[in-house]
């Protein structure tokens, strides 16, 4: 272990970079955070529509992992933590909204009966064959869609798994790594012949553990207020955060430290945490560790857009629940909708005369839809909402938020890529990386990665080794994103 109590530069002020800065200050370091954009928070963005406070990015965080909720409490948000008012979601499929099935793990059922009413009779019968099939070897990794289709049939993938994973990664289930994206199922696949039997065992263990409390958590005012509160805490502890300061150079010094450059300004640091997206990290690391840069150059991203709409409550009637997911196989434009005023009680309380909802559009490889202008995205969202729910009112306000290259993709072999990146990084003392491109795209995963990065620059590799071996599963928050 080596103590780093001098200057540490954190590159990137998303939730990972801010969490790293917060932890570094606790350890006694002097910290400067450099952010290229004009704000902190990354993919967490608070905003408003028709005067209502809403999230324009991620809207919930997994509460069954401790990191995100604990950080929120540490920075003074305890009194504003709010669970969803409803966790009941629907599936818009085969021309109707249907209750989202219970008794599954990320869309993979323990029994065929769990999906009755959603799958065809042929699809349900195909699930039953799982118990009779010989073992399917998964090797070091496998595409989750490919594996589940082989065991249970394509209908399970197309109707359940795709909308679940599409909401988390905006990705393609037939490309996504089971080991990195759904590690629970990967362990089942390695240890069980029958996938459904393995899922039932997972469900039994979860029931025996008797976990209480909500699975997900929100914050009054929006999840986007979390990074603002962390940034305030960083500043209060003496840390410096500089926005509109893109880093252009990262070099090792002859004394064993680091030189960080932005335009004409230079910082000398004892250690650096790179908490930027993979393409930026690759550019910055190329001079000192071309091997890590080459690996990061291969990380692909998906783009998406969120359409937030506000309606007069007197003109709006929505089905019960938090919203709905949409299987891509049904050919709809939107991939999900969140009934924000129903999912988050604080939105309804603050805006009793409004109903706020969101739709999301765009998946990996769907570039065409995102080339449409904002008015077109609003129009297609309203068209699909009317078809799904009957909502035909005119919104009083709309807002389109585009997340270009917003979600890193975890294809087969992603875990090995991350391991190689960290192998290269480990050869350079005082350097660590973190963020959504590595161990999970959810907020707790990003914070866990940040803490492991802080441990790494102090010489403790146990955290990064644990995350590389066991990524943090990012669950779906019920409907929406």
C-alpha positions as CSV (number, residue, x, y, z in Angstrom):
1,X,0.0,0.0,0.0
2,X,1.3,3.5,-0.8
3,X,-0.3,6.6,0.5
4,X,-1.2,9.3,-2.0
5,X,-1.7,12.4,0.0
6,X,-0.4,14.9,-2.5
7,X,-2.2,16.2,-5.6
8,X,-4.6,14.0,-7.5
9,X,-6.2,15.0,-10.8
10,X,-9.5,13.4,-11.7
11,X,-10.4,13.7,-15.4
12,X,-14.2,13.7,-15.9
13,X,-16.9,15.0,-13.6
14,X,-19.6,12.4,-14.2
15,X,-20.8,10.5,-11.2
16,X,-17.7,8.2,-11.3
17,X,-15.3,11.1,-11.4
18,X,-17.1,12.9,-8.6
19,X,-17.3,9.8,-6.4
20,X,-13.6,9.2,-6.9
21,X,-12.9,12.8,-5.9
22,X,-15.1,12.5,-2.9
23,X,-13.3,9.3,-1.7
24,X,-9.9,10.8,-2.4
25,X,-10.6,13.8,-0.2
26,X,-11.7,11.5,2.6
27,X,-8.2,9.9,2.2
28,X,-6.5,13.2,2.7
29,X,-5.5,13.9,-0.9
30,X,-5.7,17.3,-2.6
31,X,-8.0,17.0,-5.6
32,X,-8.6,18.8,-8.8
33,X,-11.4,17.6,-11.1
34,X,-11.2,18.6,-14.8
35,X,-14.4,18.4,-16.9
36,X,-14.5,19.2,-20.6
37,X,-18.2,20.2,-20.7
38,X,-19.9,23.1,-19.0
39,X,-21.5,21.1,-16.2
40,X,-21.0,18.2,-13.8
41,X,-23.0,15.0,-13.8
42,X,-22.5,13.3,-17.1
43,X,-25.5,11.2,-17.9
44,X,-27.3,12.4,-14.8
45,X,-29.1,15.6,-15.7
46,X,-31.9,17.4,-13.8
47,X,-34.2,19.7,-15.8
48,X,-37.8,20.8,-16.1
49,X,-40.7,20.6,-18.4
50,X,-43.7,23.0,-18.0
51,X,-42.2,24.1,-14.7
52,X,-42.0,20.5,-13.4
53,X,-38.7,19.2,-12.0
54,X,-37.7,16.0,-13.9
55,X,-34.8,13.9,-14.8
56,X,-33.5,14.3,-18.4
57,X,-31.1,11.4,-18.0
58,X,-31.1,8.4,-15.7
59,X,-34.0,8.5,-13.3
60,X,-33.4,5.8,-10.7
61,X,-30.6,3.9,-9.0
62,X,-30.4,0.3,-7.8
63,X,-30.9,0.3,-4.0
64,X,-30.0,-3.4,-3.5
65,X,-26.3,-2.4,-4.1
66,X,-25.1,-0.1,-1.3
67,X,-22.8,2.4,-3.1
68,X,-25.3,4.9,-4.7
69,X,-27.7,5.2,-1.8
70,X,-24.8,5.4,0.7
71,X,-23.2,8.2,-1.3
72,X,-26.5,10.1,-1.5
73,X,-26.7,9.9,2.3
74,X,-23.1,11.0,2.8
75,X,-23.7,14.2,0.8
76,X,-26.9,15.2,2.7
77,X,-29.7,13.7,0.5
78,X,-31.1,11.3,3.1
79,X,-34.4,13.2,3.5
80,X,-34.9,13.4,-0.3
81,X,-34.5,9.7,-1.1
82,X,-37.7,8.3,-2.5
83,X,-38.6,4.8,-3.7
84,X,-40.9,4.4,-6.7
85,X,-44.6,4.9,-5.9
86,X,-45.3,1.9,-8.1
87,X,-43.1,-0.8,-9.5
88,X,-45.8,-2.3,-11.7
89,X,-45.0,-2.1,-15.3
90,X,-46.5,-3.4,-18.6
91,X,-45.3,-4.8,-21.9
92,X,-46.7,-3.4,-25.0
93,X,-46.8,-6.4,-27.3
94,X,-49.1,-8.0,-29.8
95,X,-51.2,-4.9,-30.0
96,X,-52.0,-4.5,-26.3
97,X,-50.5,-3.5,-22.9
98,X,-50.1,-6.6,-20.9
99,X,-48.9,-6.9,-17.3
100,X,-45.2,-7.5,-17.2
101,X,-44.6,-11.1,-16.1
102,X,-43.5,-11.9,-12.6
103,X,-41.1,-14.7,-11.8
104,X,-38.2,-14.0,-14.1
105,X,-34.6,-12.8,-14.0
106,X,-34.0,-10.0,-16.5
107,X,-36.8,-11.6,-18.6
108,X,-35.6,-15.2,-18.3
109,X,-38.3,-17.2,-16.6
110,X,-38.1,-20.0,-14.0
111,X,-41.2,-21.7,-15.4
112,X,-43.1,-21.4,-18.7
113,X,-46.3,-20.4,-16.8
114,X,-44.6,-17.1,-15.7
115,X,-44.9,-15.9,-19.3
116,X,-48.4,-17.1,-20.0
117,X,-50.3,-14.4,-21.9
118,X,-47.2,-12.8,-23.3
119,X,-45.8,-15.7,-25.4
120,X,-47.6,-17.9,-27.9
121,X,-48.5,-21.5,-27.0
122,X,-45.6,-22.6,-29.2
123,X,-43.3,-20.2,-27.3
124,X,-44.4,-21.6,-23.9
125,X,-44.0,-25.2,-25.1
126,X,-40.5,-24.4,-26.2
127,X,-39.5,-23.2,-22.7
128,X,-40.6,-26.6,-21.3
129,X,-38.0,-28.3,-23.6
130,X,-35.2,-26.7,-21.6
131,X,-35.3,-29.5,-19.0
132,X,-34.8,-32.1,-21.6
133,X,-31.9,-30.5,-23.6
134,X,-28.3,-31.5,-23.1
135,X,-26.0,-29.0,-21.5
136,X,-25.1,-25.8,-23.5
137,X,-21.4,-24.9,-22.9
138,X,-20.8,-21.2,-22.5
139,X,-17.0,-21.2,-22.4
140,X,-15.4,-17.9,-21.3
141,X,-18.4,-15.9,-22.5
142,X,-21.4,-16.0,-24.7
143,X,-24.0,-13.7,-26.1
144,X,-26.9,-13.7,-23.7
145,X,-29.5,-13.7,-26.5
146,X,-27.8,-16.6,-28.3
147,X,-27.7,-18.7,-25.1
148,X,-31.2,-18.0,-24.0
149,X,-32.6,-18.7,-27.5
150,X,-30.8,-22.1,-27.6
151,X,-32.3,-23.0,-24.2
152,X,-35.7,-21.5,-24.3
153,X,-36.4,-20.3,-27.8
154,X,-36.2,-17.0,-29.6
155,X,-39.6,-15.8,-28.4
156,X,-38.3,-15.4,-24.9
157,X,-35.4,-13.3,-26.2
158,X,-37.5,-11.2,-28.6
159,X,-40.4,-10.6,-26.3
160,X,-38.8,-10.3,-22.8
161,X,-35.0,-10.3,-22.8
162,X,-34.6,-7.7,-25.6
163,X,-36.9,-5.0,-24.1
164,X,-35.3,-5.5,-20.6
165,X,-31.7,-5.3,-21.9
166,X,-32.6,-2.6,-24.4
167,X,-33.7,-0.5,-21.6
168,X,-30.5,-0.9,-19.7
169,X,-27.9,-0.9,-22.5
170,X,-29.8,0.3,-25.6
171,X,-28.1,-2.8,-27.0
172,X,-28.8,-6.0,-29.0
173,X,-29.3,-9.1,-26.8
174,X,-27.8,-11.2,-29.5
175,X,-24.5,-9.3,-29.2
176,X,-24.4,-8.5,-25.5
177,X,-22.1,-10.4,-23.2
178,X,-23.9,-12.6,-20.7
179,X,-20.8,-12.6,-18.4
180,X,-20.7,-8.8,-18.3
181,X,-24.3,-7.7,-18.8
182,X,-26.1,-10.4,-16.9
183,X,-23.5,-12.1,-14.6
184,X,-26.2,-13.8,-12.5
185,X,-27.3,-15.8,-15.5
186,X,-23.8,-16.5,-16.6
187,X,-23.0,-18.2,-13.3
188,X,-26.2,-20.2,-13.7
189,X,-25.2,-21.2,-17.2
190,X,-21.8,-22.4,-15.9
191,X,-23.3,-24.5,-13.1
192,X,-26.6,-25.8,-14.3
193,X,-27.7,-27.9,-17.3
194,X,-31.2,-26.5,-17.2
195,X,-31.5,-22.7,-17.4
196,X,-35.0,-22.6,-15.9
197,X,-33.8,-24.7,-12.9
198,X,-31.0,-22.3,-12.4
199,X,-33.3,-19.3,-12.4
200,X,-35.6,-21.0,-9.9
201,X,-32.6,-21.6,-7.7
202,X,-31.7,-17.9,-7.9
203,X,-35.2,-17.0,-7.0
204,X,-35.2,-19.3,-4.0
205,X,-31.9,-17.8,-2.7
206,X,-33.3,-14.3,-3.1
207,X,-36.5,-15.4,-1.2
208,X,-34.4,-17.0,1.6
209,X,-32.3,-13.9,1.9
210,X,-35.5,-11.9,2.6
211,X,-34.1,-8.7,1.3
212,X,-36.4,-5.9,2.4
213,X,-36.8,-2.4,1.1
214,X,-37.1,-1.1,-2.4
215,X,-35.1,-2.5,-5.3
216,X,-34.7,1.0,-6.8
217,X,-34.5,4.4,-5.3
218,X,-35.1,7.9,-6.7
219,X,-34.4,11.4,-5.3
220,X,-36.9,14.2,-4.9
221,X,-35.9,16.7,-7.5
222,X,-34.4,14.0,-9.7
223,X,-31.5,11.6,-9.7
224,X,-29.7,14.4,-11.5
225,X,-29.4,16.3,-8.3
226,X,-27.0,13.6,-6.9
227,X,-23.9,14.7,-8.8
228,X,-24.6,18.3,-7.9
229,X,-24.7,17.4,-4.2
230,X,-21.5,15.3,-4.5
231,X,-19.8,18.3,-6.3
232,X,-20.9,20.6,-3.5
233,X,-19.4,18.2,-1.0
234,X,-16.2,18.0,-2.9
235,X,-15.8,21.7,-3.0
236,X,-16.7,22.0,0.7
237,X,-13.9,19.6,1.5
238,X,-11.4,21.7,-0.4
239,X,-11.5,20.0,-3.8
240,X,-11.5,22.1,-7.0
241,X,-13.8,21.4,-9.9
242,X,-13.1,23.1,-13.2
243,X,-15.6,22.8,-16.0
244,X,-15.0,23.8,-19.7
245,X,-11.5,22.4,-19.1
246,X,-10.9,19.6,-21.7
247,X,-7.7,17.7,-21.0
248,X,-5.4,17.6,-24.0
249,X,-2.3,15.9,-22.6
250,X,-1.5,13.2,-20.0
251,X,2.2,12.5,-19.5
252,X,4.4,10.7,-17.0
253,X,7.0,12.9,-15.5
254,X,10.7,12.0,-14.9
255,X,10.0,12.1,-11.1
256,X,7.3,9.4,-11.4
257,X,4.3,11.7,-11.2
258,X,2.0,13.0,-13.9
259,X,1.6,16.1,-16.0
260,X,-1.9,17.0,-17.0
261,X,-2.4,19.6,-19.7
262,X,-5.5,21.6,-20.8
263,X,-4.7,24.2,-23.4
264,X,-2.0,26.5,-21.9
265,X,-2.6,25.2,-18.3
266,X,-0.7,22.4,-16.7
267,X,-1.2,20.5,-13.5
268,X,1.5,18.3,-11.8
269,X,0.0,15.4,-9.9
270,X,1.1,12.5,-7.8
271,X,-1.8,10.4,-9.3
272,X,-4.5,10.6,-11.9
273,X,-7.9,9.0,-12.2
274,X,-9.3,8.9,-15.7
275,X,-13.1,8.9,-15.4
276,X,-13.9,9.9,-19.0
277,X,-15.7,7.9,-21.7
278,X,-13.7,5.2,-23.5
279,X,-12.8,7.3,-26.6
280,X,-11.5,10.2,-24.5
281,X,-9.7,7.9,-22.2
282,X,-8.1,6.2,-25.2
283,X,-6.8,9.5,-26.6
284,X,-5.4,10.6,-23.3
285,X,-3.7,7.2,-22.5
286,X,-2.2,6.6,-26.0
287,X,1.2,8.3,-25.2
288,X,1.9,6.4,-22.0
289,X,0.0,3.1,-22.5
290,X,-0.8,2.5,-26.1
291,X,-2.0,-1.0,-25.3
292,X,-4.7,0.2,-23.0
293,X,-5.6,2.9,-25.6
294,X,-6.0,0.4,-28.3
295,X,-8.4,-1.7,-26.2
296,X,-10.5,1.3,-25.3
297,X,-10.6,2.4,-29.0
298,X,-12.6,-0.8,-29.5
299,X,-15.4,0.1,-27.1
300,X,-18.6,0.9,-29.0
301,X,-21.4,3.1,-27.9
302,X,-25.2,3.4,-28.5
303,X,-27.0,6.6,-28.8
304,X,-30.6,7.3,-27.7
305,X,-33.0,10.2,-27.0
306,X,-35.5,10.8,-24.3
307,X,-38.7,12.7,-25.0
308,X,-40.3,14.3,-22.0
309,X,-43.9,15.4,-22.3
310,X,-46.2,17.3,-19.9
311,X,-50.0,17.1,-20.2
312,X,-52.9,18.7,-18.3
313,X,-54.1,16.2,-15.7
314,X,-57.7,17.0,-16.5
315,X,-57.1,15.8,-20.1
316,X,-55.1,12.8,-19.4
317,X,-55.9,9.2,-18.4
318,X,-53.1,6.7,-18.2
319,X,-53.2,3.0,-17.3
320,X,-52.0,2.1,-13.8
321,X,-48.3,1.4,-13.2
322,X,-44.9,3.0,-13.9
323,X,-45.1,2.6,-17.7
324,X,-44.3,0.0,-20.3
325,X,-41.5,-1.7,-22.3
326,X,-41.7,-2.4,-26.0
327,X,-40.1,-5.5,-27.7
328,X,-38.2,-4.4,-30.9
329,X,-39.8,-7.3,-32.7
330,X,-43.1,-5.5,-32.7
331,X,-41.7,-2.8,-35.0
332,X,-42.6,0.2,-32.8
333,X,-40.5,3.4,-32.8
334,X,-40.4,4.0,-29.0
335,X,-38.7,1.3,-26.9
336,X,-40.3,2.3,-23.6
337,X,-42.3,4.9,-21.8
338,X,-42.2,5.9,-18.1
339,X,-45.3,7.4,-16.5
340,X,-43.1,9.7,-14.4
341,X,-45.9,11.3,-12.4
342,X,-47.1,7.8,-11.4
343,X,-43.7,6.3,-10.8
344,X,-42.4,9.1,-8.7
345,X,-44.8,10.4,-6.1
346,X,-42.9,13.6,-5.6
347,X,-43.5,14.7,-9.2
348,X,-47.3,14.3,-8.7
349,X,-47.1,16.1,-5.4
350,X,-45.2,19.1,-6.8
351,X,-47.3,19.3,-9.9
352,X,-50.9,18.3,-9.1
353,X,-52.3,19.8,-12.4
354,X,-49.8,18.1,-14.7
355,X,-49.0,14.6,-15.8
356,X,-45.4,14.0,-16.9
357,X,-44.2,11.1,-18.9
358,X,-41.2,10.1,-20.9
359,X,-40.5,7.9,-23.9
360,X,-37.1,6.6,-25.1
361,X,-36.0,6.0,-28.7
362,X,-32.9,4.6,-30.2
363,X,-31.0,1.3,-29.8
364,X,-27.6,0.1,-30.9
365,X,-27.4,0.4,-34.7
366,X,-30.5,2.5,-35.0
367,X,-29.0,5.7,-36.4
368,X,-31.9,6.7,-38.7
369,X,-34.4,7.5,-36.0
370,X,-32.0,9.8,-34.2
371,X,-31.3,11.8,-37.3
372,X,-34.9,13.1,-37.1
373,X,-35.4,16.5,-35.6
374,X,-37.0,17.1,-32.2
375,X,-40.5,17.7,-33.5
376,X,-40.5,14.4,-35.4
377,X,-39.4,12.5,-32.3
378,X,-42.2,14.2,-30.3
379,X,-44.6,13.2,-33.1
380,X,-43.6,9.6,-33.3
381,X,-43.7,9.4,-29.4
382,X,-47.2,10.8,-29.3
383,X,-48.3,8.4,-32.1
384,X,-47.0,5.4,-30.2
385,X,-48.4,6.6,-26.9
386,X,-51.8,6.9,-28.5
387,X,-51.7,3.5,-29.9
388,X,-50.5,2.0,-26.6
389,X,-52.6,3.9,-24.1
390,X,-55.3,5.9,-26.0
391,X,-53.6,9.2,-24.9
392,X,-54.7,11.7,-27.5
393,X,-54.4,15.0,-25.7
394,X,-52.0,17.8,-26.8
395,X,-49.0,18.2,-24.5
396,X,-48.6,21.6,-22.9
397,X,-44.8,21.2,-23.2
398,X,-42.2,18.8,-24.6
399,X,-38.5,18.4,-24.3
400,X,-36.1,16.2,-26.3
401,X,-32.8,15.2,-24.7
402,X,-30.3,13.5,-26.9
403,X,-27.6,11.2,-25.5
404,X,-25.2,10.7,-28.4
405,X,-22.9,7.8,-27.7
406,X,-24.5,7.7,-24.3
407,X,-24.3,4.0,-23.4
408,X,-21.2,1.8,-23.8
409,X,-21.8,-1.6,-25.3
410,X,-20.7,-4.8,-23.6
411,X,-20.3,-7.4,-26.4
412,X,-19.0,-10.9,-25.9
413,X,-15.5,-10.7,-24.5
414,X,-16.0,-7.4,-22.8
415,X,-14.7,-8.7,-19.5
416,X,-11.5,-9.8,-21.2
417,X,-11.1,-6.4,-22.8
418,X,-11.5,-4.7,-19.4
419,X,-9.0,-7.1,-17.8
420,X,-6.4,-6.2,-20.6
421,X,-7.0,-2.5,-20.1
422,X,-6.3,-2.8,-16.4
423,X,-3.3,-5.0,-17.0
424,X,-1.8,-2.2,-19.0
425,X,-2.8,0.5,-16.5
426,X,-1.4,-1.5,-13.5
427,X,2.1,-1.1,-15.0
428,X,1.9,2.7,-14.4
429,X,1.8,3.6,-10.7
430,X,-0.5,6.4,-9.8
431,X,-2.9,5.8,-12.7
432,X,-6.4,4.3,-12.6
433,X,-9.6,4.3,-14.8
434,X,-13.3,4.1,-14.0
435,X,-16.7,4.8,-15.5
436,X,-19.5,3.1,-17.3
437,X,-17.3,1.5,-19.9
438,X,-15.8,-1.1,-17.5
439,X,-17.9,-2.9,-14.9
440,X,-21.5,-1.9,-15.3
441,X,-23.5,1.0,-16.6
442,X,-25.6,1.7,-13.6
443,X,-24.9,4.3,-10.9
444,X,-23.8,1.9,-8.2
445,X,-21.4,0.2,-10.7
446,X,-19.9,3.5,-11.6
447,X,-19.4,4.5,-8.0
448,X,-18.0,1.1,-7.1
449,X,-15.5,1.4,-10.0
450,X,-14.5,4.9,-8.7
451,X,-13.8,3.6,-5.2
452,X,-11.8,0.7,-6.7
453,X,-9.8,3.2,-8.8
454,X,-9.0,5.2,-5.6
455,X,-7.8,2.0,-3.9
456,X,-5.7,1.2,-7.0
457,X,-3.7,4.4,-6.9
458,X,-3.0,3.7,-3.3
459,X,-1.6,0.3,-4.3
460,X,-4.6,-1.9,-3.4
461,X,-5.8,-3.9,-6.5
462,X,-8.4,-6.0,-4.7
463,X,-11.3,-3.8,-5.7
464,X,-10.5,-3.7,-9.4
465,X,-9.7,-7.4,-9.5
466,X,-13.1,-8.1,-7.8
467,X,-15.0,-5.9,-10.3
468,X,-13.2,-7.3,-13.3
469,X,-14.1,-10.9,-12.2
470,X,-17.6,-10.0,-11.1
471,X,-19.2,-7.0,-12.9
472,X,-22.1,-5.2,-11.2
473,X,-25.3,-6.3,-12.8
474,X,-27.4,-3.4,-14.0
475,X,-31.1,-4.2,-13.5
476,X,-34.0,-2.6,-15.3
477,X,-36.0,0.0,-13.3
478,X,-39.4,-1.1,-14.3
479,X,-40.1,0.9,-17.4
480,X,-38.4,3.6,-19.4
481,X,-34.6,3.7,-19.4
